[in-house]
């Protein structure tokens, strides 16, 4: 499979972008991740992951409107691309196959 | 009305940092996210925590991804970027090219790296020295509040500037002025110290107040700093003294015998060895109360007895000037009557502790010279400057070789900025290489440097890591700065012209290079002239007729009175001993000063604090002092021991007599003796030649003084004679060390600091010459290569080797001569100022300049001929064949 490599953290960020669908930007992605994974997440890491994902073509972005909460600064809103969705689907498929292949799996 | 609470805002510096590291196109969204998060955190966890978290978050943003992107070429698409400068491929290529170039032009690379690293080493060592000198006494945490209390003593004839003060000053100041928090007095004496068989004459036996350890930051390893020096007869030893007397055993509570009478003193503390950059030094510290209550009882009530260094600790916030304003009234109330009786005016002066070493002109055990620090800093910078000039020079000159490379790079699309960065990068690389070499050199040179300076400036490079860091940063900065000019020149070549092969170095560049070479030869010539002048001054001082005989003279620290006489009698019979004489002082050493009154030309009793030599009857003939009027002291006149004085010619002048004869028979009162002047001695240099000969008085020794026994030897079998004398000493004084020195060495010791200065200057002059020669060599070899074809054609047409060598050398020699013309007046002025420090100076002679000129031209010529002769001898077939 000639797919671009996707790191674990990048995958998490990509999934979060998919969840927040269209309203995703650095800070709320970080918060969402913090809430769901209970890891300590820092903004800079999220941003780097987002820009990498964009360079690889998994997400696309546009600048949103200005709000007073951010001192009048605009947000960059990210959304998942079709290629990104397909990649996530493929990865999930691969994992499901792998899980299914474990013998005597006990799910208790 | 209450101010509205300001809206919490994140730290401004963090925002600035973010702007610095993050790419411009991402700034808005990143700052937005960060500020939004900050506002949330303020609400959840309070402003203080939020600010801390914010700063931490921003610091986390300083990651390679953003920094790389920040400095990459900006593209129009929103978040993609194209790597360029720091992409690994280009970096690899640049590094490869850089190393290939280094290797291809081995001589150039060697000159560049060697020149720079030698200069860096010199600079590094000088920086260590300057730092050492500037941080004297800086390790005391209260140093900024400590002042040395010194005294100016005004007599009728002169004002004497003492570094010491009276025992009574400091304690009374503390009692009367609340701004004085504490004080510590130190009195440095010489004492015999014994423990069992061990006996040493300790030159630095220091009596110190109990407050010593609370004022100064000397650490006690054992004992209580508060009480160690509070009891009489207690003593604190530095570690090295402990090793000397006790080896590895525990000294606490043990006793030493102090002084000739052997008073037992108890060891109450062990202190860490005193740092090299401390003015206060001592071999043992005895409680001051032992001195003021026992050895010299009542001294604390003597307002006119100056003999202790006093240090005052002022309360925080107290202004020294305000305190000093109160001194005159303070002195008047305590010592006014005494001052009028003795016709002396006392002024107390406070000097900040940190300034004492470098700035105070008053006498001190150790003193630094602000001028030396400046001179060496300037020299260090000069040397570095010369090396930088070479670097720029060579790189720019070499640029033509690389013009083709630049042309090709440009043709395939390299931007000017990229090329500039490549060349700056190369120069940084060279500088870092030089830095590594310099590091190795410095490590090797530090021990030699310490002994040259005569101080433990650095125990090793590992203890100066901040300086190593500084040097690394300097190397980086030099690389960037020195690389900038060549980089700009190189990157601005026009590819079309360069690739056509018709590129010629422009005239402006040549002029700049010539200017730079002239500059460095100027510096080198100044240093050559300076070194020669310093040498001739030191030589002048060492060979000048001093007015007394110092050769084959042994001086022994004997005791006073009958013990000394018995010993003198026992050795005067030894073969090889010509004569002996006792005195309280010898030339080149210390002497007492006494309040004296003498009848002057107007018939008044003129008062003054005068230098005193107490000598016996044999002193004048043995030292070969000339009597110019009257007679010398003589055993034939019994009154000489109690009523006669002799003076030197300088004294005659101060008293206002026109001839020495006129002073004979005049009245003198000094230290309890009244009498008359019986003779005048011709002036002799009893101090170093830095000082003019001062007025001096002579009187015959009493039984309680005159402990220096001068022994004149006949010069044969010196070692054997000294051994014989030593054997006699052991018999007479089994419990005292045999302490002696030779007069000529002792006197010349005064010039040790000048000799060090001379050696240092010589070293730096050689360095400067070496580095300038490297530069010249590089440039000359470059010029020769450029003219290879021309030389070939000339040879074919019949030019002789000589004519070609002179053709190649002429241009450079012109520069050296110009440099000499610039350097001479500068050097003359500088050395004139330096010589003003000496009362007796050698004139700056014309031949100093002449020989400097000959020297620099010869050195330059030899350097150039390395290249030019080779070029001139080259077979023209070889040089013309290439096309």
Interface residues (C-beta under 8 A of the other chain):
Chain A: X25 X26 X27 X30 X42 X43 X44 X45 X47 X48 X51 X54 X55 X61 X63 X69 X70 X71 X73 X74 X75 X76
Chain B: X26 X28 X29 X30 X31 X32 X33 X34 X35 X36 X37 X39 X57 X60 X61 X63 X65 X66 X78 X79 X80
